């Protein structure tokens, strides 16, 4: 996944690269989309969790990004000071082995930022 992500990011315009970044304080909502437990042929046990994130981002994107949520304008101070924010979505799938004695490390197996990484 990391190599595919690096290749996709290298050809993105700067504003799309900026839109991929989310500060922890900018994450407005998270939910788990899918939780699966499965077993490998050799008896290994795995869990996979798909997490969905909605976050505010100030990247310079068009007012309407196809497939994304409405643009919000947040005003600071007076009417002449406006800062535009996009409410964007991201889906990350994490996987971890749960076989007894396995390290408790999570691996990202899928990354989706609709309309930004396509």
C-alpha positions in Angstrom: 0.0 0.0 0.0 2.8 2.4 0.9 4.5 2.1 -2.5 1.2 2.6 -4.4 0.4 5.7 -2.2 3.9 7.2 -2.9 3.4 6.8 -6.6 -0.1 8.4 -6.5 1.0 11.3 -4.3 4.0 12.1 -6.5 1.7 13.0 -9.5 -0.9 14.9 -7.5 -1.3 18.7 -7.7 -0.1 20.5 -4.6 -3.7 21.4 -3.5 -4.7 17.7 -3.5 -1.6 16.8 -1.5 -2.5 19.5 1.0 -6.0 18.1 1.2 -4.7 14.7 2.3 -3.3 16.1 5.5 -5.5 16.2 8.6 -4.5 17.6 12.0 -5.8 15.5 14.9 -7.9 18.5 16.0 -9.5 18.8 12.5 -11.0 15.3 12.6 -14.7 16.0 13.2 -16.0 12.4 13.3 -14.8 8.8 13.1 -16.6 5.5 12.8 -15.7 1.9 12.2 -17.1 0.7 8.9 -16.3 -3.0 8.9 -14.7 -5.3 11.5 -13.7 -8.7 10.3 -11.9 -11.7 12.0 -10.4 -14.3 9.8 -8.0 -17.2 9.9 -5.1 -18.1 7.7 -4.5 -21.6 6.3 -1.8 -22.2 8.9 -4.1 -21.3 11.9 -3.0 -17.7 12.1 -5.8 -15.4 13.4 -6.2 -11.8 12.0 -8.5 -8.9 12.6 -9.2 -6.1 10.0 -10.9 -2.8 10.9 -12.1 -0.2 8.4 -12.1 3.3 9.9 -13.9 6.3 8.3 -12.8 9.8 9.1 -14.4 13.1 8.3 -12.0 16.1 8.7 -11.9 19.8 8.0 -9.1 20.9 5.7 -8.2 24.4 4.3 -6.5 23.2 1.1 -7.2 25.3 -1.9 -9.7 23.1 -3.6 -12.6 24.1 -5.9 -15.8 24.9 -4.1 -17.3 21.7 -5.2 -15.1 18.6 -5.2 -17.0 15.8 -7.0 -18.0 13.1 -4.5 -17.1 15.2 -1.4 -19.2 17.0 1.1 -20.3 20.7 0.9 -17.7 23.4 1.6 -18.1 25.3 4.8 -17.0 28.9 5.3 -15.8 29.7 8.8 -15.6 33.3 9.7 -13.0 34.7 12.1 -13.3 38.3 13.2 -15.2 40.4 10.8 -17.0 39.9 7.5 -13.8 40.6 5.5 -11.9 37.7 7.1 -13.2 34.4 5.7 -11.4 31.1 5.8 -12.7 28.3 3.6 -12.7 24.7 4.9 -13.7 21.5 3.1 -15.2 18.6 5.0 -13.4 15.7 3.5 -13.6 11.9 4.0 -10.9 9.3 4.3 -11.1 5.5 4.8 -8.3 3.6 6.3 -8.2 -0.2 6.8 -6.0 -1.6 9.5 -5.0 -5.2 10.0 -3.4 -7.0 12.9 -2.4 -10.6 13.6 -4.0 -11.9 16.8 -2.3 -15.3 16.9 -1.0 -15.9 20.4 2.5 -14.5 20.7 2.2 -12.2 17.7 3.4 -8.6 18.0 0.6 -6.1 18.6 1.5 -4.1 15.5 -1.2 -2.7 13.2 -0.6 -2.4 9.4 -2.5 -0.1 7.0 -3.8 -2.3 4.2 -6.0 0.2 2.4 -6.2 4.0 2.1 -9.0 5.8 0.3 -9.4 9.5 -0.1 -12.3 9.8 -2.5 -11.7 12.0 -5.5 -8.2 13.0 -4.2 -6.3 9.8 -4.8 -8.2 8.4 -7.8 
